[in-house]
Amino acid sequence: MHKAGKKSAESLSAFLGNVLGIGCFAFMSFLATSASALFVSDYAKWKTMDASDRATYAKGMFDTFMIAYPADDDIARAFGLDNCAADLKLSGEKIAEFVDDYYETTPKERDMPPFVVVNTVVVLGLCRQHINSERKSRGLTPLVSAP
């Protein structure tokens, strides 16, 4: 294998290992929250959780979007979200605040699960530019719909 290609493959392998670790952590975070938090289906259930559980749940939801399979779309999304999280310093608390703000400002959407809110507001909203930058670097078209 070409030297640059080998380095790229090693870098990708290390990144995917980290993403897998994040995915496992996210899953364990889901298990660590209360049983009712495993199936948060709307605003009413979201608001029954205390702030710490909402932050843990929110970070877990975000992290699940970073799980990548060996496909260019998934890898571009994972790298883009990783860069977005670093640039915007996205913590569980901050992501939970975005969910809270969305529910407060769009009451007609309160039947929407928080997972969909994170996808809409954070992944497709705040992080779209980062994802599209990674997609462009891989020769992919820009993200225009749900990943």
Disulfide bonds with the S-S distance in Angstrom:
Cys84-Cys127 2.02
